[in-house]
Amino acid sequence: MHQSSKLHLGVPESLLRKLLRRYPHGKVFNFDDDGSLSASEGASDTSIEEARKSEESTHQDRLKPRKMSREEEAKAILKVCPGARCVAFFPLWDSHKERWFVGSLAWTTDPTRVLDPEEDLTYLAAFGNSIMAEVSRLNAVMSSQMKNSFISGISHELRSPLHGVLASAEFLQDSTMNEQQQEMVSIIGFCGRTLLDTLNHVLDFTKLRNAPKHTQEPGRRNQPNEFSFSRDRLLQESIPVDLRVLTEEVIDGVYVGNCFAKSSPMNKDVLMASGHSPQTKSQASAPMIILDLEPRSNWALDIDPGAWRRLIMNIFGNALKYTETGFIRVSLKSSDDVQSAEGISSSMVTLIVTDTGKGISQEFLNHQMYTPFAQEDSLAAGSGLGLSIVRHIVNELRGTIEIESAQGSGTEVKIIISLRSSNVSLSSSASLDPLPLVQKNLRGLDACLVGFHMFPDIGDEPTGIMSVEAKRIFSFKSSITSLLSGWFEMRVLAAPTLEESTMKVSCIMESTFDEMLSAGWLGADSGTHQTEKSLLLVLRTEPYQSCPSLSHSKYDIIYVQQP
């Protein structure tokens, strides 16, 4: 090593550019006592072919800017490194920005020390790779710090308006509104709470990911794109929540937002002017949303609500994105509580989202499913981060995720997570929950399903494969039957027409009910009002829209919106 000399000058930018362009793989320059290139150096750089080309240069070539000759190049290098007898030049490439990062010079003034183009340049290349690796690491750290600073800086600006939205929605719910207005205000509250919980989870996740090393689990090494913080720290962020209600809120918000996002500006103007929800051509064939929530006495479990909301938002959002017709079924099940050796009660929760969408190819499923910013259809909307986020959250909770899919048939996503049963009573929300009272009034009654028959066309060729429409009806019927018999302990029967139903509660599909209205069912009403009417639930199979006001002497007609 030589001590730095004041005679050393900075490398001119023009010289550096020429060296980078001429010697992208490095170069060793040898000089004689008089400062000229050695004879062997000059001979190796000048070939017969180059001499022939220079003789055949045309007048047009001579008009171009003259290139720096080897002698001029040597003088410029010696001006930067005075007294050097051997100079090694090696450039460093920045693979992330895809450009040269810097050009390095190493030289010696000892005439007996000769730099070898093979060994010394290889050493400089290895040393340069180490430097660039450290540069990349520092850039990544700086980028992460900038992102964290940005997220922390806007947290207050985002939370304050959200609190205002939620407070205004609560005040509106206490005011006098019709049924449709109450539904819309409830959706505003659902979406606001979903956004607030999601924001809190993102901020908490940022703090956990950048926690000191002592919060990480011992013996577990950091892996790229994985999170290695302690699960105990994560559980401290968990609160007792009603997983059933939380699931319904997120699906309601995502579904309504998806329906209105597909509305054209013209339809939105019609909606505002008439008070009715627009229904475009794409919405008319929208998939049916089926909720199948397993009966459970207490769905209060300890979990970060933001994590659960993000799971459902991404999985259900993908199903809506890639399913144009058919149905999307969201199933939530749980095992019996199990007591651990420490006396902690836990339950295995299973979330299954099944759709009849376009499906995923086996190649993408095996190799790129969880890759950030990867989409099988590059023209599809979105950034391709959904399933990557889902897998990270499932890893946080130490759960498992399984995806089965086939192109043209649909996709099924199954998530299994072990959650602690809550020891905290949700009495404040339970007092407002009408479910116990409804269960008490309906227990033991009979319910009739009307219009849930689906038979194949006798003219169709038997294939042994159920059509999408048949699957949709059977899945919907199974969900309604489970709801009535499991949650309300009712006896469920079936009838092809409403006239054959004598039950106090009847459920009819919207398509069947519309056929009845077209046939003049309301016109055939006797008009004699009964003292006690039966309840007729019209189950909507189309996207959210306004409900018509109908009156019948025998039935109280109530429309049940999707999902």
Buried (B, 14 or more C-beta within 10 A) or exposed (E): EEEEEEEBEEBEEEBBEBBBEEBEEBBBBBBEEEBBBBEEBBEEEEEEEEEEEEEEEEEEEEEEEEEBEBEEBBBBBBBBBEEBBBBBBBBBBBEEEEEBBBBBBBBBBEEEEEBEBEEBBEBBBEBBEEBBEEBBEEEEEEEEEEEBEEBEEEBEEBBEEBEEBBEBBEEBBEEEEEEBBBBBBBBBBBBBBBBBBBBBBBBBBBBBBEEEEEEBEEEEEEEEEEBBBBEEBBBEBBEBBBBBBBBBBBBBBBBBBBBBEBBEEEBEEBBEEEEBBBBBEEBEEBBBBBBBBBBBEBBBBBBBBBBBBBBBBBBBBBBBBBBEEBBBBBBBBBEEBEEEEEEEEBBBBBBBBBBBBBBBEEEBBEEBBBBEEBBBEEEEEEEBBBBBBBBBBBBBBEBEBEBBBEBEBBBBBBBBBBBBBBEEEBEEEEEEEEEEEEBEEBEEBBBBBBBBBBEEEEEEEEEEEEBBEEBBBBBBBBBBBBBBBBBBEBEBBBBEEBEEBEBBBBBBBBEBBEEBEEEEBEEEEEEEEEEEBBBBBBBBBBBBBBBEEBEBEBBEBEBEBBB
